[in-house]
Amino acid sequence: MAGSGERDYVLGTHREEIERLGLQHRVWRPHMLECWRRAGISTGSKVLDVGAGPGYATLDLAEIVGPTGEVHAAERSGNFLQHARETCAARGLGHVHFHEQDLMAGPLEVQGLDATWCRWVASFVSDPAKLVATVAQALRPGGVAIFHEYLDYRTWRLAPPCPPLEAFVSEVMASWRASGGEPDVALSLPKLLEEAGLAVKHLAPKVFVIPPTDFIWKWPSEFVEINLQRLLDLGRVDEAWVASVRTALRAAAADPRTLMITPMVLEIVAEKRA
């Protein structure tokens, strides 16, 4: 039976979304791995995957820290956690511990961790300050909190400009905020981290500028398809509007001279003070 995570996650927890998240993970994996390495995640580390989803990052963490380390995957969706459990079991990764938990419901069971990883979770929760406090509580002094969160969602544009895509981005942001999230949450995170007792050590913007021939193009284009249907189901748009966005994006994709600029992400590494 679906729990609150299945009902509330705005993009759903169905098979198509699990597959889309897998593509998204492949796009961002090189940047994530380099960030983890720089932040000090290594063999024997004890790490929390915050809002682990279907477990793509959980699996990478488990293979990096090895059997002398620990990975804790916290996720409120039973559907997502089942996928993560099955994947880790198939790889024989017995040092992964799963926690089906709403991060807004209270503190985590784990403490004294070396690192926490959080990607596109703070932008969906109702209280980012509470999420940051939960992460801070789970870390040992000197442990690091690592985030990839959106900084400026409106950088998602085409060159040359494509007004239907820009209208789509505006509608996504409006519906996101109506559901209680904040797409540009990274604007607030550095201050929230400092207030929770963490010193920000590293900040870097991340954005792609890609032609239609780049495999990364498929990541935002699949997001468009899933969200056009979602916006239609919510009654926020009509069939004609959906068709106009689809037509414009397909025309852009057919022109190799088109460039897509993706939503800007902020990479943050913050260290818990002693």
C-alpha positions in Angstrom: 0.0 0.0 0.0 1.3 3.5 -0.8 2.4 5.6 2.1 2.5 9.4 2.4 5.7 9.4 0.3 3.8 7.9 -2.6 1.0 10.4 -2.3 3.1 13.6 -1.7 6.2 13.4 -3.9 5.2 15.7 -6.7 6.7 13.6 -9.5 5.4 10.3 -8.3 7.2 7.1 -7.4 6.1 4.9 -10.3 8.4 2.9 -12.6 8.7 5.7 -15.2 9.9 8.1 -12.5 12.4 5.5 -11.2 13.8 5.2 -14.7 13.9 9.0 -15.2 15.8 9.3 -11.9 18.3 6.7 -13.2 19.0 8.8 -16.3 19.3 11.9 -14.1 21.8 10.1 -11.9 23.9 9.1 -14.9 24.0 12.7 -16.0 25.2 14.0 -12.6 27.2 11.0 -11.4 30.7 12.3 -12.5 30.1 15.7 -10.7 28.8 13.9 -7.7 31.7 11.5 -7.4 34.3 14.3 -7.7 32.4 16.3 -5.1 32.4 13.3 -2.7 36.1 12.7 -3.3 37.0 16.3 -2.6 34.8 16.2 0.6 36.6 13.2 1.9 34.2 10.3 1.5 36.4 7.2 1.2 36.9 3.6 2.4 35.5 3.2 5.9 33.4 6.3 5.9 29.9 6.4 7.6 27.5 8.2 5.3 23.9 9.1 5.2 22.0 9.4 1.8 19.3 11.9 2.6 16.1 11.3 0.7 17.7 8.4 -1.1 15.0 7.8 -3.6 15.5 4.5 -5.6 19.0 4.3 -4.2 21.3 5.2 -7.2 23.6 7.3 -5.0 23.2 4.8 -2.2 24.7 2.1 -4.4 27.7 4.3 -5.3 28.3 5.3 -1.7 28.2 1.6 -0.6 30.8 0.7 -3.2 33.1 3.6 -2.2 33.0 3.1 1.5 33.3 -0.7 1.3 32.3 -3.2 4.0 34.4 -1.4 6.7 32.1 1.6 6.2 28.4 2.2 6.6 25.7 3.7 4.4 22.3 4.8 5.8 19.6 5.4 3.2 16.7 7.6 4.5 13.6 7.7 2.3 9.9 8.1 3.0 8.7 6.2 -0.2 8.4 2.5 0.3 8.4 2.0 -3.5 11.7 3.8 -3.8 13.2 1.9 -0.8 12.2 -1.4 -2.2 14.0 -0.7 -5.4 17.1 0.3 -3.4 17.0 -2.8 -1.2 16.7 -5.1 -4.2 19.6 -3.4 -6.0 21.9 -3.5 -3.0 21.0 -7.1 -2.3 21.8 -8.1 -5.8 25.3 -6.5 -5.4 25.8 -8.2 -2.0 26.1 -4.9 -0.2 25.2 -5.8 3.4 26.6 -2.6 4.9 23.7 -0.5 3.7 20.9 0.2 6.3 17.5 1.5 5.1 15.3 3.9 7.0 11.7 4.4 5.8 11.2 7.8 7.3 9.8 11.2 6.6 12.6 13.7 7.2 10.1 16.3 8.4 8.7 13.9 11.0 11.6 14.0 13.5 15.3 13.3 14.0 17.1 10.4 12.3 18.1 7.3 14.2 21.7 7.5 13.2 24.4 9.7 14.8 28.1 10.4 14.5 28.3 10.2 10.8 31.3 11.3 8.7 29.2 12.7 5.9 25.7 13.3 4.6 24.6 13.6 0.9 21.5 15.4 -0.2 20.5 16.0 -3.8 17.2 17.7 -4.7 15.5 17.0 -1.4 15.7 20.4 0.3 13.8 21.8 -2.7 10.8 19.5 -2.0 10.4 19.6 1.8 8.1 22.0 3.6 10.8 23.2 6.0 14.4 23.3 4.7 15.6 24.6 8.1 14.3 21.5 9.8 16.0 19.3 7.2 19.4 21.1 7.7 19.0 20.8 11.5 18.3 17.0 11.1 21.4 16.6 8.9 23.6 18.6 11.4 22.4 16.4 14.3 23.4 13.3 12.4 27.0 14.4 11.8 30.0 14.0 14.1 32.0 17.2 14.8 34.2 17.6 11.7 31.7 15.7 9.6 30.5 17.2 6.3 27.1 17.9 4.8 27.1 17.8 1.0 24.3 19.3 -1.1 23.4 19.6 -4.7 20.3 21.8 -4.9 18.8 24.2 -7.4 20.1 27.8 -7.2 18.4 29.5 -10.2 15.8 27.3 -11.9 15.0 30.0 -14.5 18.4 29.5 -16.2 16.6 26.6 -17.9 16.3 28.1 -21.4 17.1 27.5 -25.0 19.4 29.5 -27.3 17.9 30.8 -29.5 15.1 31.6 -27.0 12.0 29.4 -26.9 9.0 31.2 -25.2 7.0 27.9 -24.8 9.8 26.3 -22.8 10.2 29.4 -20.7 6.4 29.3 -20.0 6.7 25.7 -19.0 9.5 26.5 -16.6 7.4 29.2 -15.0 4.5 26.8 -14.7 6.6 24.1 -13.1 8.0 26.6 -10.6 4.5 27.8 -9.7 3.2 24.3 -9.2 6.3 23.3 -7.2 5.7 26.2 -4.8 2.0 25.4 -4.6 2.9 21.9 -3.4 5.0 23.4 -0.5 8.5 23.2 -2.1 11.0 25.9 -3.3 12.8 25.3 -6.5 15.5 27.9 -5.7 16.1 26.6 -2.2 19.9 26.9 -2.5 19.6 30.6 -2.2 18.8 30.0 1.5 21.0 27.0 2.3 24.3 28.7 3.2 22.7 30.8 5.9 20.7 27.9 7.2 23.8 25.7 7.4 25.7 28.4 9.3 22.8 28.8 11.7 22.8 25.0 12.3 26.5 25.0 13.4 28.1 24.1 10.1 30.8 26.2 8.4 30.4 26.4 4.6 33.7 25.3 3.0 32.9 25.0 -0.7 30.4 26.6 -3.1 30.3 26.0 -6.8 27.6 26.6 -9.4 26.8 23.7 -11.8 25.1 24.1 -15.2 25.2 22.4 -18.6 25.1 24.0 -22.0 24.3 21.3 -24.5 23.2 20.6 -28.1 20.5 18.1 -28.9 23.2 15.5 -29.9 24.5 15.4 -26.3 23.0 12.5 -24.3 22.4 15.0 -21.4 19.6 16.6 -23.5 17.4 13.5 -22.8 17.4 14.4 -19.0 15.5 17.7 -19.2 13.5 16.6 -22.3 12.1 13.6 -20.4 11.3 15.8 -17.4 9.3 18.0 -19.8 7.2 15.0 -21.0 6.5 13.8 -17.5 5.6 17.2 -16.2 3.4 18.2 -19.1 1.1 15.3 -18.2 1.3 16.2 -14.5 0.4 19.9 -15.1 -2.5 18.7 -17.3 -3.7 16.3 -14.6 -3.6 19.1 -12.1 -5.7 21.3 -14.3 -3.1 24.0 -14.5 -2.9 23.9 -18.3 -4.9 22.7 -21.2 -4.2 20.3 -24.1 -3.4 23.2 -26.5 -0.8 24.6 -24.2 0.8 21.1 -23.8 0.9 20.6 -27.5 2.5 24.0 -28.0 5.4 23.1 -25.6 5.9 19.7 -27.1 6.0 21.1 -30.7 8.4 23.8 -29.8 10.8 21.5 -27.9 10.7 18.9 -30.7 11.5 21.6 -33.3 14.4 22.8 -31.2 15.7 19.3 -30.8 15.6 18.8 -34.5 18.0 21.7 -35.1 21.6 20.8 -34.2 22.4 24.5 -33.7 20.1 24.7 -30.7 21.6 24.9 -27.2 19.9 24.1 -24.0 21.0 25.8 -20.7 20.0 23.6 -17.8 18.7 24.8 -14.3 21.6 26.0 -12.2 22.6 23.8 -9.3 24.7 24.9 -6.3 27.2 22.4 -4.9 27.7 23.0 -1.2 30.1 21.3 1.3 29.7 22.4 4.9 31.6 21.1 8.0 30.1 20.7 11.4 31.9 22.8 14.0 33.4 21.1 17.0 
